[in-house]
Amino acid sequence: MARSDSGLIDLSLPISNIEMALHDYAYHPCRGLEQLQSTILSLQKISQSSITHGLYHQRLNSFTAAVDELLLSGSPYFTHYHSALLSAADALLQVAMAGQFSVDRSRQLDGLLSGERSCWALVTSIANEKGSPLEYRNYEARLDSVQSNAMSVDDYLEVFASVGRVSFQLDSIQSSCVNGRFLLISVQSLSWLKRRFPLLQWQVLSVNDKEPLRDLCELSFLPLFQNITMPRESRYRLLDLFEDRFKALFYQPFGSFFSSSLSHVHQTDRLVPSMDNITTFEQDTGLVYFPVCHGGYVYIGAQALGGGAETSYIKYLGCDYLSYFLYEIETSFGRFVFDQKECLGRYNVELSDVFLEEEAFWFEPEQGVRAKILLSMPLVAPQYAAFCPLLEAISQVFVVKQGMFYFALPYTFFREVEAACSMMTVPRSWVKNIWLSQTDVPLLEPWLLSGNMLPHLSRCPEKNKSTYPSKNGYYFGRVYGRMFWIEADLLLALLPYKESSLVVHFEGDELRLMPLFTHHGRSFDKVMTRESLSEDSNTSVDKVAFSVILEWMSESVVLPFASCEWSITLGASHCVREFSSPSDELMSGEGIKSQLAAMQEGDFVVDKKNYLSFVAAFWPPSSLA
């Protein structure tokens, strides 16, 4: 590749960076392509004004579009891709250097930019998405005790995470040597994986197409949205491309689910997740239909024409994992966010604008729009000094629409934020959505409806269980002084300890403090606390080191472990026994913690047989539903 320039513009750094990025592409495809994208954008900037060669800029745009397309496609590595990128990049740099001397000098190299060259034919094909669609494969790579000495499991996981979706199944540990299997979903070829990781024993389990692509899109968007190390320009460019592609593949207008003759369908142009297998449903002219996002999942909501009835969910459409712009407001009850598509706007009000009706105060921001003024809210912030504003002190309100109802919230602060909606295994009645900012801060969107008007809660349809082999053995560790043995197949994630956020909300007339844990775009509100196991919250216990997430049958819980080890079988200690749930009579009393302590002497064992009883004992359904 060309290496020198005349000094009229500084090409030395782009040349060096492009060479390093293309070299890295063969070993770390995603990282190499990201570096190549950033460098090409820099080359565009420095050559835009100094090089007037039209064909050069056309080819440079095609090269940039091809790199973007490869990144969006999972960063596949193929030898012919690599050769084409090397040849095309060399051609661009030679023409750029020649253009520093004269236009005629660069014109003499037009042959390097000819569309008849195979490198440009392939680059243009990639950029225009004319190549054959890539396949996503399920791979298994076996790791034995000899291979684990050469490279650690953590090192393998770090590398595999850059080429696809990876997990590790532990089979056994022999003399501190690990035996197990890496399970990888990737677009990379089997030959590349064998060449890159020759010590592992590779095989293809199955070939996937559209569904793994949807999964890959869901899994990749939030890490990109919250990436703080990528150059800002590259990050936003990729985000825009991701959103455009995902919306085209997996979203459709809300109105497309309904007959054109049905007149009472709101937000018809709003994009919602598309479902290939959605069943038809009878469309009632006496109902109003609208999209509802609840717990990160989107539903078709319905309400009787004319209002006055509760909202019901007609169909589940899927999860919404893209980012949106929200309005964040500060109220006397805390700081909350609302989707801009459900906000009418901000209004200045005077006492004369407010009227009393049915023991509530109302405000009409527009003709035909009646918004209930909220002087109290079902969800409040962690500060305990919340107070109800006096009606005379209200000077500005923020009007929000939920379902077919309007609400006016007195506020003191307002700003616009961008966030992605987190997922909850089961939508909760105490919060509408939990959003995650670019810095992974949870933002709460509360329900403003009264308790008797909240939509009926239902579990989201579960995806098909993984075809991967089940996990073996048990994980065991100490939780606030008590030993827990967890069947390995229940483990969703084992993480370094992460402190939960705290949310205060009303349950009936009682103020409750609730921990809230977020991980990889999901939110968990069933978190084991010290008070759950002992009435003495001041008991000295080991320092917490791990956060362990369990999931089974759509129930997810988070346990804080002071230590964590793995065993193929349960411990031989006589105190280890199966967990059993207390009776309903004991669960309803205030002495639940002491009853649990009396009934569960020794170690807890949690497996698939007693998992739901374990969840019900520590998190009674009435406390969260």
C-alpha positions as CSV (number, residue, x, y, z in Angstrom):
1,M,0.0,0.0,0.0
2,A,1.2,3.5,-0.7
3,R,3.1,5.1,2.2
4,S,4.3,8.7,1.4
5,D,2.7,12.0,0.5
6,S,3.9,15.4,-0.6
7,G,2.9,17.2,2.6
8,L,0.1,19.3,1.1
9,I,-2.4,17.5,3.2
10,D,-1.4,15.1,6.0
11,L,-2.1,11.5,4.8
12,S,0.5,9.8,6.9
13,L,-1.8,9.1,9.8
14,P,-4.8,7.9,7.8
15,I,-2.5,5.6,5.7
16,S,-1.1,4.1,8.9
17,N,-4.5,3.7,10.6
18,I,-6.1,2.1,7.5
19,E,-3.3,-0.4,7.3
20,M,-3.6,-1.3,11.0
21,A,-7.4,-1.5,10.8
22,L,-7.3,-3.8,7.8
23,H,-4.7,-6.0,9.5
24,D,-6.9,-6.1,12.6
25,Y,-9.9,-7.1,10.5
26,A,-8.4,-10.5,9.9
27,Y,-8.1,-11.3,13.7
28,H,-10.8,-9.1,15.3
29,P,-13.4,-8.3,12.5
30,C,-15.6,-6.0,14.5
31,R,-12.8,-4.0,16.1
32,G,-11.0,-3.7,12.7
33,L,-14.1,-2.5,10.9
34,E,-14.9,0.1,13.6
35,Q,-11.3,1.4,13.3
36,L,-11.5,1.4,9.5
37,Q,-14.8,3.3,9.6
38,S,-13.4,6.0,11.9
39,T,-10.3,6.4,9.8
40,I,-12.2,6.6,6.5
41,L,-14.4,9.3,8.0
42,S,-11.3,11.3,8.9
43,L,-9.9,10.8,5.4
44,Q,-13.1,12.2,3.9
45,K,-12.8,15.3,6.0
46,I,-9.2,16.1,5.1
47,S,-9.6,15.3,1.4
48,Q,-13.0,17.0,0.9
49,S,-11.6,20.4,0.1
50,S,-8.2,19.6,-1.4
51,I,-9.2,16.8,-3.8
52,T,-11.8,17.7,-6.5
53,H,-11.8,14.4,-8.3
54,G,-15.5,13.4,-8.6
55,L,-14.9,9.7,-9.2
56,Y,-12.6,9.5,-6.1
57,H,-15.3,10.9,-3.8
58,Q,-17.9,8.5,-5.3
59,R,-15.6,5.5,-4.7
60,L,-14.8,6.8,-1.2
61,N,-18.5,7.0,-0.4
62,S,-19.0,3.5,-1.7
63,F,-16.1,2.2,0.5
64,T,-17.6,3.9,3.6
65,A,-21.1,2.5,2.9
66,A,-19.6,-1.0,2.5
67,V,-17.9,-0.8,5.9
68,D,-21.1,0.5,7.5
69,E,-23.0,-2.4,5.9
70,L,-20.5,-5.0,7.2
71,L,-20.7,-3.6,10.7
72,L,-24.5,-3.8,10.5
73,S,-24.3,-7.4,9.3
74,G,-22.4,-8.6,12.3
75,S,-18.8,-7.9,11.0
76,P,-18.3,-11.1,8.9
77,Y,-14.8,-11.9,7.8
78,F,-14.2,-13.4,4.4
79,T,-10.9,-13.6,2.5
80,H,-12.4,-12.1,-0.6
81,Y,-13.8,-9.2,1.4
82,H,-10.4,-8.6,3.0
83,S,-8.7,-8.6,-0.5
84,A,-11.3,-6.2,-1.9
85,L,-11.0,-3.8,1.0
86,L,-7.2,-3.8,0.7
87,S,-7.2,-3.1,-3.0
88,A,-9.9,-0.5,-2.8
89,A,-8.2,1.3,0.1
90,D,-4.8,1.3,-1.7
91,A,-6.4,2.8,-4.8
92,L,-8.1,5.6,-2.8
93,L,-4.8,6.5,-1.1
94,Q,-2.8,6.5,-4.3
95,V,-5.3,8.8,-6.0
96,A,-5.4,11.0,-2.9
97,M,-1.6,11.5,-3.0
98,A,-1.6,12.1,-6.7
99,G,-4.3,14.7,-6.3
100,Q,-2.0,16.8,-4.1
101,F,0.2,17.5,-7.1
102,S,-2.4,18.1,-9.8
103,V,-5.7,17.1,-11.1
104,D,-4.1,15.7,-14.2
105,R,-1.8,13.5,-12.1
106,S,-4.8,12.0,-10.3
107,R,-6.7,11.5,-13.6
108,Q,-3.8,9.3,-14.8
109,L,-4.8,6.9,-12.0
110,D,-8.5,6.6,-13.0
111,G,-7.9,3.0,-13.9
112,L,-7.5,2.3,-10.2
113,L,-11.1,3.5,-9.6
114,S,-12.6,1.7,-12.5
115,G,-15.9,-0.1,-11.8
116,E,-14.6,-3.0,-13.9
117,R,-12.0,-3.9,-11.2
118,S,-13.2,-6.8,-9.1
119,C,-12.5,-5.0,-5.8
120,W,-14.8,-2.1,-6.7
121,A,-17.5,-4.5,-8.0
122,L,-17.5,-6.3,-4.6
123,V,-17.3,-3.1,-2.5
124,T,-20.3,-1.6,-4.5
125,S,-22.2,-4.9,-4.1
126,I,-21.8,-4.8,-0.3
127,A,-22.7,-1.2,-0.1
128,N,-25.9,-1.7,-2.1
129,E,-26.8,-4.9,-0.3
130,K,-26.7,-6.9,-3.5
131,G,-24.6,-9.7,-2.0
132,S,-26.2,-13.0,-0.8
133,P,-27.7,-12.8,2.6
134,L,-25.4,-13.9,5.5
135,E,-26.3,-16.9,7.6
136,Y,-26.1,-16.9,11.4
137,R,-24.8,-20.2,12.8
138,N,-24.9,-21.8,16.2
139,Y,-21.4,-23.1,17.0
140,E,-20.1,-25.2,19.8
141,A,-16.4,-25.1,20.7
142,R,-15.2,-27.6,23.3
143,L,-12.6,-26.5,25.8
144,D,-10.7,-29.2,27.8
145,S,-8.3,-28.9,30.7
146,V,-5.2,-28.8,28.5
147,Q,-6.6,-26.0,26.3
148,S,-7.7,-24.0,29.3
149,N,-4.1,-23.7,30.5
150,A,-3.2,-21.9,27.2
151,M,-5.9,-19.3,27.3
152,S,-8.4,-18.5,30.1
153,V,-12.2,-18.8,29.8
154,D,-12.5,-15.0,30.4
155,D,-10.0,-14.3,27.5
156,Y,-12.0,-16.5,25.2
157,L,-15.3,-14.8,26.2
158,E,-13.8,-11.4,25.6
159,V,-12.7,-12.3,22.1
160,F,-15.9,-14.2,21.2
161,A,-18.1,-11.3,22.4
162,S,-16.7,-9.2,19.5
163,V,-17.7,-11.7,16.8
164,G,-21.2,-12.7,18.1
165,R,-23.3,-13.8,21.0
166,V,-21.5,-16.1,23.3
167,S,-22.1,-18.1,26.5
168,F,-20.0,-20.8,28.3
169,Q,-21.4,-24.1,29.7
170,L,-19.3,-25.5,32.5
171,D,-19.0,-29.3,32.5
172,S,-16.4,-29.9,35.2
173,I,-13.4,-28.6,37.1
174,Q,-10.4,-30.9,37.6
175,S,-7.5,-29.7,39.6
176,S,-8.4,-26.1,38.8
177,C,-8.6,-26.9,35.1
178,V,-11.8,-26.1,33.4
179,N,-13.8,-28.4,31.0
180,G,-16.8,-27.0,29.1
181,R,-18.3,-25.6,25.9
182,F,-18.5,-22.2,24.3
183,L,-21.8,-21.7,22.5
184,L,-21.5,-19.0,19.9
185,I,-24.1,-17.4,17.5
186,S,-22.1,-15.6,14.8
187,V,-21.9,-14.8,11.1
188,Q,-18.3,-15.9,11.0
189,S,-17.4,-19.0,8.9
190,L,-16.3,-22.2,10.5
191,S,-13.0,-22.1,8.6
192,W,-12.2,-18.6,10.1
193,L,-13.1,-19.8,13.6
194,K,-10.9,-22.9,13.3
195,R,-8.0,-20.9,11.9
196,R,-8.4,-18.2,14.6
197,F,-8.9,-20.6,17.5
198,P,-7.1,-23.8,16.5
199,L,-7.0,-25.2,20.1
200,L,-10.8,-25.5,20.4
201,Q,-12.8,-28.4,18.9
202,W,-15.4,-26.8,16.6
203,Q,-18.7,-28.0,15.2
204,V,-21.8,-26.4,13.7
205,L,-25.0,-27.1,15.7
206,S,-27.5,-25.4,13.4
207,V,-28.0,-22.6,10.8
208,N,-30.2,-19.7,11.5
209,D,-31.6,-16.9,9.4
210,K,-34.2,-14.2,10.4
211,E,-34.9,-14.9,14.0
212,P,-31.2,-14.8,15.1
213,L,-30.9,-11.6,13.1
214,R,-33.7,-10.1,15.2
215,D,-32.0,-11.3,18.3
216,L,-28.7,-9.9,17.2
217,C,-30.4,-6.5,16.5
218,E,-32.0,-6.5,20.0
219,L,-28.7,-7.5,21.7
220,S,-26.5,-5.0,19.8
221,F,-28.5,-1.8,19.9
222,L,-28.3,-0.9,23.6
223,P,-24.5,-1.6,23.9
224,L,-24.0,0.7,20.9
225,F,-26.4,3.3,22.3
226,Q,-24.5,3.3,25.7
227,N,-21.0,3.1,24.2
228,I,-18.9,5.9,25.5
229,T,-15.5,4.9,24.0
230,M,-16.5,5.0,20.3
231,P,-15.9,8.3,18.6
232,R,-19.1,10.4,18.7
233,E,-19.5,10.8,15.0
234,S,-19.0,7.1,14.3
235,R,-21.4,6.1,17.1
236,Y,-24.2,8.4,15.9
237,R,-23.7,7.3,12.3
238,L,-24.0,3.7,13.2
239,L,-27.0,4.4,15.5
240,D,-28.8,6.1,12.6
241,L,-28.0,3.2,10.3
242,F,-29.1,0.6,12.9
243,E,-32.4,2.4,13.5
244,D,-33.2,2.7,9.8
245,R,-32.4,-0.9,9.1
246,F,-34.2,-2.3,12.2
247,K,-37.3,-0.2,11.5
248,A,-37.4,-1.5,7.9
249,L,-37.0,-5.1,8.9
250,F,-38.9,-5.5,12.2
251,Y,-41.3,-2.5,12.6
252,Q,-44.5,-1.5,10.9
253,P,-47.1,1.4,11.2
254,F,-49.7,0.7,14.0
255,G,-52.5,1.5,11.5
256,S,-51.4,-1.4,9.3
257,F,-53.0,-3.9,11.7
258,F,-56.5,-2.5,11.1
259,S,-59.0,-2.3,8.4
260,S,-59.0,1.0,6.5
261,S,-62.8,1.3,7.3
262,L,-62.1,1.4,11.0
263,S,-62.1,5.1,12.0
264,H,-61.2,5.0,15.7
265,V,-57.5,4.0,15.6
266,H,-55.1,6.4,17.2
267,Q,-51.4,7.0,16.3
268,T,-51.8,5.1,13.1
269,D,-48.3,6.3,11.8
270,R,-46.4,5.2,15.0
271,L,-44.0,2.4,14.3
272,V,-44.5,-0.7,16.5
273,P,-42.8,-4.1,16.4
274,S,-44.0,-6.2,13.6
275,M,-45.2,-9.8,14.2
276,D,-45.1,-12.3,11.3
277,N,-47.3,-14.7,13.1
278,I,-49.8,-12.3,14.7
279,T,-53.3,-13.9,14.6
280,T,-56.2,-11.9,13.3
281,F,-58.7,-10.5,15.8
282,E,-62.2,-9.2,15.5
283,Q,-62.2,-5.4,15.2
284,D,-65.0,-3.8,17.1
285,T,-66.3,-0.4,15.8
286,G,-67.4,0.3,19.4
287,L,-63.8,0.4,20.6
288,V,-60.9,2.9,20.3
289,Y,-57.5,1.3,19.5
290,F,-54.1,2.7,20.4
291,P,-50.5,1.4,20.9
292,V,-49.4,0.8,24.5
293,C,-45.8,0.3,25.7
294,H,-45.8,-1.4,29.1
295,G,-42.7,-2.8,30.7
296,G,-40.8,-2.5,27.4
297,Y,-43.4,-4.6,25.5
298,V,-45.8,-3.2,23.0
299,Y,-49.5,-4.1,22.9
300,I,-52.6,-3.2,21.0
301,G,-54.7,-1.3,23.6
302,A,-58.4,-0.8,23.5
303,Q,-61.1,1.2,25.3
304,A,-64.8,1.6,24.9
305,L,-65.7,4.5,22.6
306,G,-66.7,7.5,24.7
307,G,-64.3,6.6,27.6
308,G,-65.1,5.8,31.2
309,A,-63.9,2.2,31.0
310,E,-60.6,0.6,31.8
311,T,-58.0,-0.2,29.1
312,S,-57.5,-3.7,27.9
313,Y,-54.8,-5.3,25.9
314,I,-56.0,-7.0,22.7
315,K,-52.7,-8.3,21.3
316,Y,-49.0,-8.5,22.2
317,L,-46.8,-7.1,19.4
318,G,-43.3,-7.6,20.7
319,C,-40.5,-5.7,22.6
320,D,-39.4,-2.2,21.6
321,Y,-35.6,-1.9,21.9
322,L,-34.8,1.2,19.9
323,S,-34.1,4.6,21.6
324,Y,-36.6,7.5,21.8
325,F,-36.7,11.1,22.9
326,L,-38.5,11.7,26.2
327,Y,-39.5,14.7,28.2
328,E,-38.2,14.7,31.8
329,I,-39.9,16.8,34.3
330,E,-39.3,17.6,38.0
331,T,-42.4,17.5,40.2
332,S,-42.9,17.8,44.0
333,F,-43.1,13.9,43.9
334,G,-39.8,13.4,42.1
335,R,-38.4,13.4,38.6
336,F,-40.2,11.4,35.8
337,V,-40.0,10.9,32.1
338,F,-42.7,10.5,29.4
339,D,-42.6,9.5,25.8
340,Q,-42.8,12.6,23.6
341,K,-45.4,10.8,21.4
342,E,-47.7,10.7,24.4
343,C,-47.2,14.3,25.5
344,L,-49.5,17.2,24.5
345,G,-47.2,20.0,25.7
346,R,-46.4,22.5,28.5
347,Y,-48.9,25.2,29.5
348,N,-49.0,28.2,31.8
349,V,-52.0,28.2,34.0
350,E,-53.8,30.5,36.3
351,L,-56.4,29.7,38.9
352,S,-59.2,30.8,36.6
353,D,-58.2,28.2,34.1
354,V,-58.9,25.4,36.5
355,F,-62.4,24.0,37.3
356,L,-63.7,21.5,39.8
357,E,-65.7,18.5,38.7
358,E,-66.4,15.1,40.4
359,E,-64.1,15.9,43.3
360,A,-61.1,16.5,41.0
361,F,-59.6,19.6,39.4
362,W,-59.4,19.8,35.6
363,F,-57.7,21.9,33.0
364,E,-58.6,22.3,29.3
365,P,-55.5,23.0,27.2
366,E,-57.3,22.7,23.9
367,Q,-60.9,22.5,22.9
368,G,-62.3,19.0,23.5
369,V,-59.3,18.0,25.7
370,R,-59.9,17.7,29.4
371,A,-56.8,16.9,31.5
372,K,-57.1,15.9,35.2
373,I,-54.7,17.9,37.4
374,L,-52.7,15.5,39.6
375,L,-52.0,16.8,43.1
376,S,-50.7,13.4,44.1
377,M,-49.1,10.5,42.2
378,P,-49.0,6.7,42.7
379,L,-45.2,6.7,42.3
380,V,-42.9,9.0,44.2
381,A,-39.2,9.6,44.3
382,P,-36.7,8.4,47.0
383,Q,-36.8,11.6,49.0
384,Y,-39.3,11.3,51.8
385,A,-40.2,15.0,51.9
386,A,-42.7,14.7,49.0
387,F,-45.7,17.1,49.4
388,C,-48.8,18.0,47.5
389,P,-48.6,21.3,45.7
390,L,-51.2,23.9,46.7
391,L,-53.6,24.7,43.8
392,E,-52.9,28.4,44.1
393,A,-49.2,27.8,43.7
394,I,-49.5,26.0,40.3
395,S,-48.2,28.2,37.5
396,Q,-47.3,25.6,34.8
397,V,-48.4,22.1,34.0
398,F,-47.3,19.4,31.6
399,V,-50.1,17.5,29.8
400,V,-49.6,13.8,29.2
401,K,-51.9,11.3,27.5
402,Q,-52.1,7.6,28.7
403,G,-54.5,5.5,26.8
404,M,-57.4,7.8,26.1
405,F,-57.0,9.9,29.3
406,Y,-55.2,13.2,29.7
407,F,-53.4,14.3,32.8
408,A,-51.9,17.7,33.8
409,L,-48.8,17.5,36.0
410,P,-47.5,20.6,37.9
411,Y,-43.7,20.8,37.3
412,T,-40.7,23.0,38.1
413,F,-38.1,21.6,35.7
414,F,-38.2,20.4,32.1
415,R,-35.6,18.9,29.7
416,E,-35.4,16.5,26.7
417,V,-33.5,13.2,27.1
418,E,-32.9,10.2,24.9
419,A,-33.3,6.7,26.3
420,A,-34.1,3.1,25.5
421,C,-36.9,1.2,27.2
422,S,-35.8,-1.7,29.4
423,M,-37.6,-5.0,29.5
424,M,-39.3,-6.5,32.5
425,T,-40.2,-10.2,32.5
426,V,-43.7,-9.5,33.7
427,P,-45.1,-5.9,33.4
428,R,-45.9,-4.3,36.7
429,S,-48.8,-2.2,37.8
430,W,-46.6,0.2,39.9
431,V,-44.7,1.5,36.9
432,K,-45.5,1.9,33.2
433,N,-41.9,1.7,31.9
434,I,-38.3,1.9,33.1
435,W,-36.1,3.7,30.6
436,L,-32.3,3.6,30.5
437,S,-30.2,6.7,29.6
438,Q,-27.0,6.7,27.6
439,T,-25.2,6.4,30.9
440,D,-27.4,3.5,32.1
441,V,-29.3,5.5,34.6
442,P,-32.9,4.2,35.1
443,L,-35.6,6.8,34.4
444,L,-39.1,6.1,35.6
445,E,-42.3,6.5,33.6
446,P,-45.2,6.1,36.1
447,W,-48.8,5.1,35.5
448,L,-51.0,8.1,36.0
449,L,-54.2,6.1,35.9
450,S,-56.0,5.3,39.1
451,G,-55.6,1.7,40.4
452,N,-59.0,0.5,39.2
453,M,-58.3,1.7,35.7
454,L,-54.9,0.0,35.1
455,P,-54.8,-2.4,32.3
456,H,-55.1,-6.1,33.1
457,L,-51.6,-7.5,33.5
458,S,-50.5,-10.5,31.5
459,R,-47.3,-12.4,31.0
460,C,-45.4,-11.8,27.8
461,P,-45.2,-14.8,25.5
462,E,-42.0,-16.7,26.1
463,K,-39.5,-17.4,23.3
464,N,-38.7,-20.9,22.4
465,K,-36.3,-22.5,24.9
466,S,-32.7,-22.6,23.7
467,T,-31.5,-25.8,22.0
468,Y,-28.3,-25.5,23.9
469,P,-27.5,-28.3,26.5
470,S,-28.6,-27.5,30.0
471,K,-26.1,-26.3,32.6
472,N,-24.8,-28.9,35.1
473,G,-24.4,-28.9,38.8
474,Y,-25.0,-26.2,41.4
475,Y,-23.7,-22.7,42.3
476,F,-23.4,-22.1,46.0
477,G,-22.6,-19.0,48.0
478,R,-23.5,-17.0,51.1
479,V,-26.4,-14.5,51.0
480,Y,-26.5,-12.3,54.1
481,G,-25.2,-15.0,56.3
482,R,-27.3,-17.9,54.8
483,M,-25.9,-20.5,52.4
484,F,-27.8,-20.8,49.1
485,W,-27.4,-23.8,46.6
486,I,-28.8,-22.8,43.2
487,E,-29.4,-25.3,40.4
488,A,-27.1,-24.1,37.6
489,D,-29.9,-24.2,35.0
490,L,-31.7,-21.4,36.8
491,L,-28.8,-19.0,36.5
492,L,-29.3,-16.2,33.9
493,A,-26.2,-14.2,34.8
494,L,-23.4,-14.1,37.4
495,L,-22.0,-10.6,37.7
496,P,-19.7,-8.5,39.9
497,Y,-21.8,-7.0,42.6
498,K,-23.9,-4.0,41.4
499,E,-25.9,-1.9,43.9
500,S,-29.6,-1.6,43.2
501,S,-31.4,1.7,42.7
502,L,-34.2,2.5,45.2
503,V,-37.7,3.4,44.3
504,V,-40.4,4.6,46.7
505,H,-44.0,4.0,45.7
506,F,-47.4,3.8,47.3
507,E,-49.0,0.4,47.7
508,G,-52.5,1.2,48.8
509,D,-52.0,3.8,51.6
510,E,-48.6,2.4,52.5
511,L,-45.3,3.9,51.4
512,R,-42.9,1.2,50.2
513,L,-39.2,1.2,49.4
514,M,-38.3,-1.1,46.5
515,P,-34.9,-2.1,45.1
516,L,-34.5,-1.9,41.3
517,F,-31.7,-3.8,39.5
518,T,-30.8,-3.2,35.8
519,H,-28.6,-5.4,33.6
520,H,-28.2,-5.5,29.8
521,G,-31.4,-3.6,29.0
522,R,-33.5,-5.5,31.5
523,S,-35.0,-4.4,34.8
524,F,-35.5,-6.6,37.9
525,D,-37.5,-5.6,40.9
526,K,-37.3,-8.8,42.9
527,V,-34.0,-8.3,44.7
528,M,-33.1,-10.2,47.9
529,T,-32.4,-7.8,50.8
530,R,-31.0,-8.4,54.2
531,E,-34.4,-7.7,55.7
532,S,-35.8,-10.6,53.7
533,L,-33.8,-13.2,55.6
534,S,-33.5,-11.7,59.0
535,E,-35.4,-9.3,61.2
536,D,-32.1,-8.0,62.5
537,S,-30.9,-5.8,59.6
538,N,-27.7,-4.9,61.6
539,T,-26.4,-8.4,61.7
540,S,-22.8,-8.5,60.6
541,V,-22.4,-10.4,57.3
542,D,-19.7,-10.9,54.7
543,K,-19.1,-8.2,52.1
544,V,-21.2,-8.8,48.9
545,A,-19.1,-9.7,45.9
546,F,-21.6,-11.0,43.2
547,S,-25.0,-10.3,41.8
548,V,-26.7,-13.5,40.7
549,I,-29.7,-13.3,38.4
550,L,-32.1,-16.3,38.4
551,E,-34.8,-16.9,35.9
552,W,-37.4,-19.6,35.3
553,M,-41.0,-19.7,34.1
554,S,-41.0,-15.9,33.5
555,E,-40.0,-15.2,37.1
556,S,-36.7,-13.4,37.7
557,V,-34.9,-12.6,41.0
558,V,-31.6,-11.1,42.0
559,L,-29.5,-12.6,44.8
560,P,-26.4,-10.8,46.3
561,F,-23.7,-13.4,46.9
562,A,-20.7,-12.8,49.2
563,S,-18.9,-15.7,47.5
564,C,-19.7,-18.1,44.6
565,E,-18.5,-21.5,43.8
566,W,-19.6,-24.4,41.6
567,S,-20.1,-28.1,42.4
568,I,-21.3,-31.0,40.3
569,T,-23.5,-32.2,43.2
570,L,-25.1,-30.8,46.4
571,G,-22.9,-30.5,49.4
572,A,-22.8,-33.5,51.7
573,S,-23.7,-31.5,54.8
574,H,-26.8,-32.8,56.7
575,C,-28.2,-29.3,56.9
576,V,-28.7,-28.9,53.1
577,R,-32.4,-29.6,52.3
578,E,-35.0,-28.6,49.9
579,F,-36.7,-25.2,50.2
580,S,-40.4,-25.3,51.0
581,S,-42.8,-22.4,50.9
582,P,-44.7,-21.3,54.0
583,S,-48.5,-21.7,54.1
584,D,-50.8,-18.9,53.0
585,E,-51.7,-18.2,56.6
586,L,-48.1,-17.6,57.5
587,M,-47.5,-15.5,54.4
588,S,-50.2,-13.1,55.3
589,G,-48.9,-12.3,58.8
590,E,-46.4,-9.7,59.8
591,G,-44.1,-12.4,61.2
592,I,-43.2,-13.8,57.8
593,K,-39.4,-13.2,58.3
594,S,-39.3,-15.0,61.6
595,Q,-41.5,-17.8,60.3
596,L,-39.2,-18.2,57.3
597,A,-36.2,-18.3,59.5
598,A,-37.8,-21.0,61.8
599,M,-38.8,-23.2,58.9
600,Q,-35.6,-22.9,56.8
601,E,-32.9,-23.7,59.3
602,G,-29.6,-24.5,57.5
603,D,-28.9,-24.0,53.8
604,F,-31.4,-23.1,51.1
605,V,-31.6,-25.3,48.0
606,V,-33.4,-23.7,45.1
607,D,-34.1,-25.8,42.0
608,K,-36.7,-26.0,39.2
609,K,-39.0,-28.0,41.4
610,N,-39.3,-25.4,44.2
611,Y,-38.3,-22.2,42.4
612,L,-41.8,-20.8,42.1
613,S,-42.5,-21.5,45.8
614,F,-39.2,-19.8,46.7
615,V,-40.2,-16.7,44.7
616,A,-43.7,-16.6,46.1
617,A,-42.4,-16.9,49.7
618,F,-40.0,-14.0,49.5
619,W,-42.0,-11.8,47.1
620,P,-45.7,-12.4,47.6
621,P,-47.7,-11.7,44.4
622,S,-49.7,-8.9,46.0
623,S,-46.5,-6.9,46.7
624,L,-45.7,-6.3,43.1
625,A,-48.6,-7.1,40.8
